[in-house]
Each structure stands twice: as structure tokens, then as C-alpha cells.
Amino acid sequence: MKLFLHTQRYLLQLCWFFGLTHRLHRIYRSCRSRLNQKLRESWVRTAELNQRIQSRINEQETQDKRFLSLIAPTGQESKRTALLVHSLSISALPLEAALCWALQKAGYDVVVLSSREGDKPTAYFRHIGVRHFISWEDIFLPKETRLVRNRTPAITTPKELFDHEFNGIQTGRYATSTALKALRIGSLQLSAKKFAKLVIPCLEESIFFAAMAPRLLSMVNPSLIISQDVGYTPRGQLFNLALNRGIDTITWNNGHKDNTLILKRYSRNNAAVHPASLSDASWLNLREMQWTNKHRQQLLKELESSYSDGSWYSEVGTHFQSHLHSLDEVKKKLALNPKKKTAVIFSHMFWDATFFYGEDLFEHYQDWFIRTVEAACKNDRLNWIIKIHPGNVVKNKRIGIGAEQSLEIQALDREIQALPQHVKLMAPETDISTFSLYQVTDYALTVRGTIGIEAAALGIRVLTAGTGRYDQKGFTIDSESSQDYLERLSRLEKIPKMTDTERELAERFAYGVFIRRPLQLSTIRLGSHRDETASPNIKITAKTASEWTSATDMIELYQWIMSADEDYLSQVRR
């Protein structure tokens, strides 16, 4: 220590000798000031974050107490059993409890499948009369855990993995989807070592839950299952087995805007369709209803207002930062050639909901994306826009990475390098609303994205590269093969505009999806905080118990469950 002090004193003397003391002192003060400023900013941010977290905890606790004072057991006689698979999200408890209440009202004895950890879910569900609980841990058999490795074949390629089945369950498909999501990658073209280390465990887990699923069904013996996210392990295996055994499964998802819920009943016949699609019966209803300009204006107002207020799929914050722009503003920002038509490639997030719905023309979303961009680069007779999925911003921030790390951009840098002048790139954090982009769009390209429904309803030609949602409905151009699809892109500018008949079909379909499919919630507020991760914001809005039990949304919910219809479909509104 003495040596350090002597050295320090000596250096200061030298500095003074050379007239540097004052300068060093200024530098020191400046550095100290900047450091203190950074520390103060960090403390402020931390304090604000802690305050926000605590505020939400307090808000949740207050809501819990209020909820438990409102909702009560239905007192309905139960003759059948329904299994509700808890999402393991505390914020979703009010909604899932409401679903339980509706199931009971529809005549089901509800069993809740959850985890052993945490008492809050149990308290919620017990309050409304749920008497039976089962945890994932209850179905684990130690010997089965040891046998899983022996049941896992020597798989070395993505195709071998994808095609793997165990006891009639698509274990390979669920393992692939789960691995892509966990690793945040677009394909499994990994080295043999990485494949074995990172991917095979997903298959082992998939096989394990496929082996356990029969045990779960035998313990509960449900006639109906209600769940979310049935495309990943472990819910996927349960979903697959249930449909194989003739047990219907209802899925619930957030609608296209706040306070809406999308419900779909799955059976053997519709296992691969999108939850926000229209059943044959629903589509027939939409085609046969009287169509007027009033319906058309209602649809346009619904789309524009959902984009303008930022609520369009707020659960992933797709349009928190975007704004509506005029036609001239969009043209100026994108620097489009006014003499050319414009085609927009609406990318999919490579790892998100891959392989769930329908069949694809290409191996996966990444393959489709790169091949489509390559075709765009070759066809300079059009303006081309590559629109990176806006969900990248929020979903990447949820795991601590920036939007610039989106897989789509990485793939472009790796596979395409430099884009030609006629191909523009729109970053995921663009401030140009998708609704504004439609003004300059002549052709929209997607595998099966929601974008295809919106764009077609606005008179834009839509080319699909996959099935399972709105293909073969008479308003999209659907290809038989990847070669057929790419050939169309090579002469895209020659494809004519939509006919009036095609556009009306698209409008009817969009009206069904965005106006009549969503259950409009009144007793529960279903939305997201306008923060960087779009955290859930679910609140009870009913003020009394009688208001809850007599509310239109709750009545329509349990009546739909009793109906056995595939889609919840509201009556024609206004």
C-alpha cells in the first residue's frame, strides 16, 4: 500500500512538473461526471423498472381479490369431464378461470392440468368450483425417463427428425418446432455435433411426453380439452393423441386487437388448419349472407382503426411504433419507381409457429423467404419491397436481443449479400404502418400470413406458398409446387388485377375473420402493455357477480362450447 501511495505521489509530481496537473484534473472531473451521470441514469432506470414491476404486482393482487369476489361456482350438474391445460402464465389466470366457469356452465366437470409450483392458480380455480387438479409431474414415471434414450433412434438429418413418429404421434414435428423456437433459428442445417447436442434432446423430450400422454388421458378421461400453443412440446403431443382418440380440443388465442378472443374446436378432420381460419360451415355462412356496402365499410373501418391505435396484434406489439402515412409519404420514404408496379414480400418469423398449419411448398419459412427474394432480384420490371416481420422487435427484446438480429436480415446478409436497386428492405421497426403500405402494393407474397386476408380484401393480388388457412377460397393465387410459384414470380407483373367477384369473396372472408370470428370480451379486458416486451395486460372489468354471470360474452362463450361448432361465429353485427 505504501508503495502504491509513493508511486501515486511521484506521478502527480511529474505531472505538475510538466504542467499537466490541471489538464488531468479536468479530464478526471469530466470522466467522473460522465460516470456519475451513467450511474444516475442506471439507478433511475432500475428504480423505474422496479417501481413498474411492483406496481403491476400490486395491481395483479388487487385484481385477484376483486376477481375472487365476483366469480363463483356455477352450480351446474356435471356429466362430462373437460381438461383445461393451464398456460402457466399468472397474468392469464382471469381469462382461464373464465373459461373454466364457461365449461362448468356448459355441463363439464373441469380438471386443471398445471404444475406443482405455485399456489395462486389452484386458489383461482378452486374458488370457481374446480375440485380436481393434476400436474405434469404427476404423470412422470421414473422408469419411462430412463427408457426414453433407448427409444430415440439414431437421427442425423432434419428430415429424419421431422418425419419421426411415436405411437401415432408426430413427435418429430413437435421436436422440430420446439427446437427452432428454443434455438431461434430458421432451419436445422447444423453440424453433426451441434445437431446431436442441441436438437436430439428436443426429440427425446418429445418422445417422453408422447409416452406419457396416454397415461394422462387415462387418469382424467376427458371428453373435451381446452389449451393454448398446441404446436410445441408438451401440449402438442397431448393435442395429437387426443384427436387420434376422437377427443375434441378447443384452442384459444388473442384476436387481432385488444379485448377479443379467437376460439377453435379441433377434431380429426381439421387438425392442421389455422386457429383463425374459417370452417367450411362458417365460410358457407359468409358466402350466403347478404353483402352490402355497409359491411364493406365496417370491415375497412375495423382494419384502419386497429392499425391507427396500435392495437393490431398488440400481444406481440407489431404496430406500437408505426403510424399511418399518406400515399405520397410512403412513396417518398421508399423511393419507388412510379413507372413500375410494386410487389411486397411479407416475411414470416422463421422459428415461430413453423409446421403447425397446412402444407408448405418449400421446406420451411427460411427457404421460401430466400427463394422468393432471389426471384425478386431477377425481376427488375417491378418495385420489390422486403418487409421484415414487425413481431421481431418485441419477441427479440423478450429474450434480450435487438431487432437488428432478426433471422430474416441475417439470412439476407448471408445468402443474398447486396440487394439490387429495385429491391427495398423495410426493417421490422419501420414507422410505416402496414395499412399505409397497402396503398402502394399491387402484389402481396406470403406463405399463409394474416396479411393475405387483409391485402386481398383491399383488392391486392395475393400469392400463397402454403395451405391451411385461406387458400383455395377463390381470391388468392395458389401454386401446386415451388417451381410453379417461382415461375409466377418471374412474370408477376403480367398477372392481372383481382376481379370484382374475387374481391368480394376476399371481403367476405376478411369480414368473417376480423368481425365475426372474434369473441368480443366485456367482462375481461384482454390486451398488452405498450412497453418494449408487450407484456400481458389482463383485467377484470365486470363490477358485480350478477354482471359477470349475465354478461353477453360469458353467455355466448358457454353456449358456443355446448354447440359443438368448430368456430365461434358471432351473429351479423350492425
N, C-alpha and C positions, 0 to 999 in steps of 0.2 A: 504494500500500500504506500509506504514511504517513497519507494522508487517511482511509483506512478505519479505522486504529488510533485516530486522533484523534477520529473520529466515534463510534467504539465507546466510547471513554473518556468522551466528553461525554454520551452517552446513559446510561451507567452512573451518572455523577454526578447526572444529573437524576432517575434512579430512586431513588438514595439520598436525594436531597433530598426527594422526596415519600414517602419511607418504603416504597418498593416493592421495594427490592433483595431483601429476604428472601423476599417473595412470588414474585418472578420466579425466584429461585433454586430455590424449591420446585417451581415449575412446570417449570423446566428439568430438575431431577433426576427428576421424575415422567415427563416425556416421554422423557428419556434412558433411564430404567429400562424403560419400555414398549417403546422401540425396541430396546434390548438384548435384552429378552425375546423380541420378534418375531424378531430376528436369530438368537438361540439356538434358537428353535423351528424356524426355517427351516433352520439348519445341521443340527439333529437330523434333521429330515425328509429333507433331502438326503443326509445320511450314511446314514440307514436305507435310503433308496431305493438309493443306490449299493451298500451292503452287500448288499441283497436281489438287485440285478441281478448283482453279482459272484458271489454265492452260486449263483445259477441258472446263470451261465456255467460256473462250476466244476463244478456238478452235471451240466450237459449234457456237458462234456468227459469227465468220469468215465464217464458213461453211454455216450458214444460208444466209448470204449476197451473197455468191457465188452461192448457190443453186437458190436463187430467181432471180439471173441474168441469169441463164441458162434455167430453165424450164418455159414454157409459155403455156397458154391455147391452146388446140388442134384446136379449131375452128370447131370441128365436130358437125354435126347436131344430136341432141339427141332425140330419140323417146321413150326410156325406162328409168326407174329410178333404180339406184343402191344405196344401203345404205352401206356406209363404217363405221364400228364401230371402232372408234379411240381407240388404245390400252392404251391411257393416258400416254404413255411414250414419253417424249420430244425427246429422242435420236432416236426414231423410226420414227420421222416425215419425214425425207427424203425418207425413204422406203415407208411409207404410202402415201405420196404425189405422188410418182412414180406410186403406184397402182391406185390412183385417175386418174392420167394422162392416164394410160393404159385403165381404164374403159371408160373415155371420148373418147379416140381413138377408142374404140370398140362400140361407139354409145350410151353410157349411160349418163344421167344427174345424177350427183353424189350428194347425200345428206350425210353429215358427221354427225354422232352421237358422241357427245363428252360430256364434262362437261362445265358448265358455267365458271369455274375457269380457268384463264389464257387466254391471247390474242394471244400467239405465234401460237398455232395450227390453229386458224382462219386465221391468216396472211398467213401462209404457203398455206393453201388450197384455200384461195381467190385468191392468186397470180396465180394459175394454172386454174382459171376459175370456182371454186366451188362457187355457189351462195346461196346454201341452207344449213342451219345448224339447228340441233336440239340437245338439251341437254337431259340427263337423267332426269334432274329436270323438263323439260317441260311436261313430261308425268305423273308426280306425281299428284294425286288427293287427297286432304286432307281427304275427306270422306273415300276413299279407305284405307288410312293409319289407320284410326280408325277401319275399319271393318276387318282388317287382323286377329287380335286376335280372333275374333268371327269365322273366317273361319279355324282356326288352331285346329285340333282335339286333343283329349287327348291321345297323343302318349307317350309310356313309354319304348319301346324296339327299338333297331336298325333296326330290320326287318320291324316293323310297319312304321318307318321313311322312310326306303329305298323304300318301296312299295307305298308310298303316291303319289297320282296324283291329279292335279287340272286342270279342263278343258282340259283334254287330255295331259297335260304337266307333265313330270316326276319330279315333284317338290321335292320328297323325295330323288331321286338320286342326284340331284344338291345340295340339302341341306347337304347330307351326305358327298359328295366330298368336299364341301366348308368347312364344319366343321372339317373334318380330316386335311385339309391343314391349316386352321386357328389355330387349336389346336396342330398341329404337332404330331398327334397320329396315330396309325395303326388300331384301332378299336374303336367303341363307347360303349364298355362294361364299362360304368360309373355307379356310384351310381345314384339312382333316383333323388337326389337333384342336382348333377352336370349335369346330363343329361338335366334336366329341365332348369337349369341356363345357360348352355353353348351351348347346341345343338338346343333346341326348337327355340331360336331366329333365327338360320340359316333357319329353316323351315318357320318361319314367314316371313323372308326376301324373301325366295324362292317363297312363295305363293303371296307375294306382287308383285314381278316382273312378275310372271305368269299372274296376274290380269292386270298388266299394259301393257304387251307385245301386246295384241290386239289393244290397243289404239295407240301404236307406229306404228304398221303396217298400221292402218287405216289413220294415219296422213301422212305417207310417201308413202304408196302404192308401195313398191319396187318390181321389177321383179327379182332382184338379191341382195344378201347380201354378204359382204366380212368382215371377222372377224378373230380374234385370240382367243385361250383359250375358246372354246365353251363348256367346261365341267364344268364350275363353274358359280355361280350366279354373275352378272345378264345376261351374254351373253348366258348361256346355255338355259334359258327359251325362249329367243328370237330365238335361233337356233332351238329349239324343235318345237315351234309354226310355224316358217317359213316352216320347212319341212312338218309339218302336213297340211299346206295350199298349198303345191306344189311350194314353193318359194325356188329355189336353193340357197345354201350358199357356198361360196368359203372360205377356210381357208388357211392361210399362216403360215409357220413355218421355222425357221432356218434349213438348211440342216445339213448333218453330218460333214461338215467342213466349213471353212470361205468362204464367197462370194457365197454361194449357198442358194437357196430358194426352199422350197417344197410347192407345190400348190395342193389342192384337192377340187373338186366340189362335194358337198353333196346334196343328194335328199332323198326322202322317202326310196329308195331301198338300200342305203348304209350308213345309219345314224350311224351305230355302228362300222364302220371299222376305222382302224388307218390312220392318215393323210399321213404316209409314206408307206402305203401298195400299192399293185398293183391292179388295177381294173381287171375285167375279160378280158376286151379288151386289156389292157396293158400286162397281163400275156400271152394271146394268141399271141400277137406280139412278146414277148420274146421267147416263145416256138417255134415259127415258123421261127425266124431269123436264119441265118446260124451261127453256133457256131464253132469257131476256137480257136486254142491255143493262138492266138493274143489277143482275147477277154479275155481269162483266165488270161494272163499275165497283161493285162491292169487293170483288177479287183484287182489282187494281189498287183500291184504297188499302186493302189488307197488306199487300206486298209493300207498297210505298211507306206506309206508316210504320211497319215493323222494322224497315231499314232506317228510316229517318230518326226514330227514337232510340236506335241501338239495341233493341230487344231481339233482333233476329238471331236465333240460336244463342241466346245470352249465356247458356251453360258453358260454352267454350269461347265466349267473348269475341265472336267473329267480326262484329262491327262496332265495337266500343270506340274505336278511334277514327272510323271512316265517316264521311259526310256526303250528302247529295251534292252533285256538281251539275252545272248546265252542260249542254251538248258542246258548246264552244270551249268550255273549260277542259272537258275531257279530251277533246281533240288536241288542244294546245299542250296539255300535260304529257300526252302520249306521243306527240309528234307524228301523227298518222298521215299517210299519203292520201289526200282527199279523192284521188282518182281510182283508188282500189277499194274493194270490199274488205271487210275485216273478219277474221276468224279468231276465236278465243279458246285456248286450251285451259280448261278449268281442272287444275291438278287435284288429285286425292292425296291425303296423307298416307304414305306408303305402308305404315305399320298399323293403321287404325281401321278396325272392322274389316280386315282383309279376309277374303274367302267365306264370308258369312252368307251372302245372299246371291243366289243365282250362279251362273257360269260366266267366266271371262274369256274374251277372245285371245288375250295374252296371258303369259304365265303368272304375272302379278302386276300390281299398280305401277311399280317402277318400270317394268318392261314396257307397258303401254305408254307411259309418260315419255320415255326416251325415244321410242319408235315414232311417236306422234310428233315430237319436236324435230326429229330428223327429217320427217316428211315436210314439216313446215319450212325448214331451212332450204329445202329443194324447190319449193313452190313460191317463187317471188312475185307471182301475179296477185298476191293477196297481202294485206297487212296481217301479221300474226301477233297475238299477244299471249304470253305465257303468264297466267295468273296463279301465283303460288297460294295455296290454301291458307286463308287468314287464321284458321284454328292453330297454325303453327305457333303463333305469338304466345297465346295463353298456355297451350299444352307444353311447349318447351320451357316456359317460365316455371311451370309446376314442378319440373324436375331440375331447375336451376341452370338452364342453358338459354342462350339468346335465340331470337327468331332467325338470325343470320345462319344458324346451324341447321336449318331445315334440310331434310334429306333431299328434297327436290332440287334445291340450289346446289348442294354437294354433288348430286348426280349430274347436273348440267356442267359444272366445273370439270368433273372427271370424264364425262362421255362426249360432251359437245365442244368444250373449250370456249371458243368465241362464237357468239351469235351474229348472223348477218344483219344488215341494216334494216331489213323488212321484218325482223322478229324482235319484239319488245318484251321486256321482263317486268312484271309487276310484283314487287316484294310483298310478303304477307302483311306487313304493317302499313301498306299504302293507305292514304286518306281518301282515295276514290272509292265510294261505295259501289258494290256490285250492281245495285239497281241503276246507278248512273252509268256504269259501263255498258249496260244493255243498249243504251242509246246509239252506240257505235258498232254494235255486234250484229253481224249478218249470219254467222255460223258459230255454234257452241259445241265443243267437243268434250265428252265425259264418258266414263265407264257406266255409271249409274247414279251419279250425284243428284242431289236435290235440285241443283242448278238446271238440269234438263227439264224439269217440270216448270220452273219459273220462266225460263227462256222461251220454251215452246208456247206457253200461254201468252207471251208478249209478241209472238209472231216470228221468232228467231228459229232458224233451222237448227235442229239438234241431231248430232250423230252420236250413237251409243257404241260402246265396245264391251257390253256385258248385259246379262239378263237379270230378271228377278225383281223388277220394280215397275217400270213403265214402258218397257219395250213391247213391241207388237200390239200397241194400242191404237195405231193409226195416225200418230202425229210425230213420230221420230223416224230417222233413217237408221235401220239396224242391219248390220252386216253379218254374213254367215261365217266368215273366217277373218283372221288377222290380215290375210292377203287382200281380201275383198275390201276391208276397211281402209287399208293403206292405199289401195288403188283409187278409192273415192277421194282421199285427201290429195292425190296428185292432180286431180281435176275439180277440186272443191268449188272453185269459182263458177263452174258451169251448172252446179246443182241449183234448180230454180227455187224461188221463194215458196213458202207454205201456201196452200190453197185456203180459201175461207173455211171449207169443211174441216181440213186438218187443224186449223187454228181453233175452231170451235170445240173440237174434241180435246185439244190441249187445255183450253179454258175450263171445260167441264171437269177434266181430271184434276187440274190445279184447284178448282173450287172444292172438289171432294177432299183433297189432301189438306188444304190450308183453312178451309171454312167449316167443313162438316166432319172431318176425322178428329180434330182435337176436342177433347172434353174441356169445356171452359170451367175453370175452378172458381168458386166463390167463397167456400169455407176455408180454403187454404191458399196462401199466396206462394206460388212456386216461381222462383226467379234466381238471379245471381247478383252478388255484389259487383259493382263496377270497379273492381280492383284488378291488379295485374294477373291474378290467377282465376278470376271469375268464380270465387268461392260461393258455394250454395247459400241462398237466402230464402229459407222456407219459413213461413209464419202462419199462425192460426189467425184467421180474420173473423170467424164466427164469434159472436159475443155471448150467446147463451146456448144451453144444451138443446132447447127446442129449435133454435135457429139452425143448429147443426143437423138435427135429425130430419128437419123439414126442407133443408136446402135442396135446390134443384140438382146441383152437381152430385150430391150423395145419392139422391133418388135415382138419377139416371145411371150412376155407376153400378149400384146393385141390381137394377133392372136389366142392364146390359149383361152382367155376369149371369143372371138367370136365363137370359135369352138364348145363350149358346151361339150367338152370331160371331163371325170371325172378326169383324171390325166394329168398334164403336162408331156410330154414324149418327150425328145429330139430325133433327128434323130441319127442313128448309127454313132458313132464318130470314127474317125481314123481307 
